[in-house]
């Protein structure tokens, strides 16, 4: 309950240099740059996180197919969603 993990499929040809990830205690911006179908997850987080402890990595190491984003919660507990803003359909679809 103290960490939230999100997995995104890695589009073909995308490398770690194409991953854009900015995390503050209250906001998240995650996207693939230079990609035909970029994933974007951007907005105010449902609750606060510890940004210095959050990270992302390509997964699995031997045959990368996903990006794993780990958010460390500032307070343990259940989140109803990743982001507060459910009005943007793209964000709503990704954050369920």
Buried (B, 14 or more C-beta within 10 A) or exposed (E): EEEBEBEBEBBEEBEEEBBEBEBEEBBBEBBBEEBEEEBBBBBEBBBEBBBEBBEBBBBEEEEBEBBBBBBBBBEEEEBEBBBBBBEBEEBEEBBE
